[in-house]
């Protein structure tokens, strides 16, 4: 059994760890609220541009944008993986990367190849270790996403689709459900499916200036950028929520360990005192 000094050192070490995890829990709780507000603030714009894209795509049937045309065969797939830059957030990164890996294995068994865009340091490191073909990446987004940081990596993937480098573009990220639940999801970005855009109500007609192709190029490109920005916002809100929950669990576990070590320390100290008293009584009786 370890001595009293070793147990006191362990208790002090766990107490220091609990102070750190408690501080990280409070910081994550503060950031979580801001991240959720940004996520909810971005949703109305995404919904509005989705409606505009749906109206325009249905209003000009003589021109079909490449983003709206489904391809008969799928030989290569573009993948956007959104993860956090840091760890200590439970299974958040592991779950979404496991989902992506399982899908890649499934598609790979069918002879399909991949090009990967990694948003977040954890996803980039995982894909590099996996040996995947990473064509673009973004790291160091901070506590909130910035479109100017995302747009370069997104453009590489959109250009790859229009240049027929791959036939489908998928995105993996963690969707925010509530503070206690975050769910890894996979969605198809390109080609834009009917359920993604929706069907506009009523008949719409437009006069295009300068022309339908230019307008659709701008609107649909902006729409895909907004989808990825919204996914990054959802992932950041999920990250802060998962980190707060993980740090709270770590603080609670540290408290349990301290209680157990304190009990062991008291028992050891009591046994030591009892032994010393027995030796004193034994010595006095011998005299």
N, C-alpha and C positions, 0 to 999 in steps of 0.2 A: 504494500500500500504506500502511495507517495506521502512524504512528510507534510507537515503543516505549511512550511515555507513554499513548497512547490504548489500546493493547492491555492495559497493566497496569490501567487503569481498568475495562476490560471484564471482565477476569479477576476483579477485586475485586467488581464488581457481581454477577457470576454466583455467586461464592462466598457473598455475602450472601443471594442468593436461595435457594441450596442450603441454607443454615442454616435459613431459614424453612420451606421445604418439608420438611426433615428433622424439624423440631420438630412440624409439623402431622401428619406421618406417625405419629410416636410418640403424639401426643395421640389421633389417630383410632384407633390400635391399642388404646389403653386403653379408649376409649369403645365400640369395637366389641365387646369381650369382654363388657362390662356389658349392651350392647344385645341381644346374642345370649342372654345368661342371662335377661333379662326376657322376650324373645320365647318362649323355651322354657318359662319358668315360666307363661306365660299359656295355653299350649296345653291342659293338662289341664282347666282350668276351661271352656274353649271346647268341648272334647269332651264334657264332662259335661252342660253345658246343652244341647248339641245332642241328646244322648240323651234328656234329659227332654222337650225340645220335640217330638221324634219320637214318644215314647210318648204324650204328651198329645194331640197332633194326630191320632193314629190311634185313640185310646181314646174319642173323643166324636164320632161321625160325624153326629149330629143338628145340630151347630153347626160351621159352617165359617168359620174366621177369614179376614178379607179378605186377610191376608198369604199364605194358602194357595190362594187362588182365582185361576186363570189367566184373563186377559181375552182375549176373542175378537179385538179389534182393538187395535193399539198406535198411538196418534196422538202422544203425547208421552212423552218418556223423561227420567227423573231420573238425573243422573250425579254420582257422588262421585269426585273426582280427588285422590289423595294424592301429594304431592311433598315435597321437602325445603324448609326455609326458606332454606338457603344453597346456594351453588354449590361449585365446586372438588371435585366428586365424579365426574369423568368424564362419561359420557353417561347417568347415572342419570335425571335429570329429563327430558332430551331424549327418551330412549327411551319413557318412559311417556306423555309429552305427545304424541309422534308417534303412538303407538298410539291415544290418545283422539281426536286430530284425524282420523285416518283413519276411525275408526268413526263419528265425527260427520258427516263428509262422506258416508259410505255411507248412514247413516240419513237425513241431510238430503236426499239425492237421492230418497228414497222419500216425501218430504213430511212427515217427522216433526220435531217441535220438541223443545227441550231446556230443562231447568232444571238448573243446575250448583251443586254444593257443593264448594268448593275448600278442601282441607286442606293447608296449606303455602304459603309466600309465593311460591315459583316458579310453582306452578300457578295461584294467584290472579292474578298479574301476566299470565300467558299468556292466561288466559280473558278478562280484561278487555281486553287488546289485541285478542283475537279478536272481541270484541263479543258474547260469550255472555251469557246471562241468568243471572248469579250471584245466587242467592237466599240463600245463607249461606256463610260462610267461617270458617276458624280459622287463625291464624298464630301464630308464637312459641311452639310447643309445647316448645321446649328439647330436651334430650337424651333425654327419655323422655316417652311419651304419658300424659296424665291424662284420665280419663274425664269429670271435671267440666268440662274444657275442650271436649271433643268432643261432649258430650251435647246442647248447645243446637243446634249445626248439624245433628246427626243427627236431632233431633226435627222440625226444619223439613222435612226430606226425608220422614220417616215420615208426618207430617201431610199432606204433599202427596200421598202415595200413597193414604192413606185418604180424602182429600177429592177424589180423582179428578182432581187437577191433572196427573198423569201416570200412565201405565199400566204402567211397568216401571222398576225402579231398578237401575242398574249401578254397579259400582265398579272403578276403575283404580288399581293400585298396583304397586310393585316387590316381587316375591316373593324372599325370601332362599333361595338354593340352597346355596351355600357361600361361603367368603371370596372366591373368585376369580370367582364367577358369581352374578349377580342378574338376574332375568327379569321384564320388565314383563308383567302379566297383566290380563285383564278377566274379572270374574265377575258373575253375576246375583245380586243380593240379594233383590229382590222381583219377582214372587211367588216364594216359597220352592219350589224344585224338589225332586222326590223324591230325586235323588241327593245334594242338599245335606243334607236331613234324614236320609235313610236310612229303612229299614224296621225297626222294633223286632222283636226275636226274642220269640216267645211272645205270649200274649194278656194285655193289660193293661186293667184297669178302675179308675176313680177315683171317689171321692166328692168333689165340688167344694164348697168353702166359700170365698166366698159363692155363686159360680155359675161355670159353665164359661167364659162370656164374659170375666168379670173375670180369671180365672186365665190364660186364653190370651192376653189382651191384655198382661198383665204378663210372662209367660214369653217370648212371641215378640218383644216389643219389646226385652226384655233380650238375647235371642239376637242380634238384628240389631245392637244396640249392641256386643256382644262381637265380632261379626264385623268391624266397622269398627275397633274397638280393636286386634284382632289384626292387621288389615291395616296399621294405623299402626305397630305394633311391628315387623312384618316390614320395612316401608319404612325405619324408622330403623336397623335392623340392616344393611340393604342399603346405606343411605347411608354409614354409618361404614366398612363394608368397601370400598365403592367409593372413598371419600375416601382411605383408607389406600393402596390400590393406585395411585390417581392421583398421590398425593404421592410415593410411592416411585418411580414412573416419572419424575416431574419431577426428583427428586433424582438419579436415574441419568443422565438427559439433561443435567442441569447439570454433572455430573462429566465427561461426554463432551465438552461444550463447553469446559470448563476445560482438559482435556487438549489439545484442538485449538488453543485460543488460546495455551497455553503453548508448544506446538511452533512456532507462527507467531512468537511473541515471541522464542524462542531463535534461529530462523532470521534474523529481522530484526536481532537484536543481533549475531549472528555476522557478518552482511553488513556491518553498521556498523563492527565492529572490523576486518574485513578491508579495508574501504575506507580507514580511518584509517591502518592499517599501510602500505598501498600508497602513500598520500600521503606518509607519512614517508620511506619508502624512495625514492620518486621525488624528494622534496626533497633528501635526502642525496646522491643520485647527481648531481643538478644542481649541487650545491655542489662 
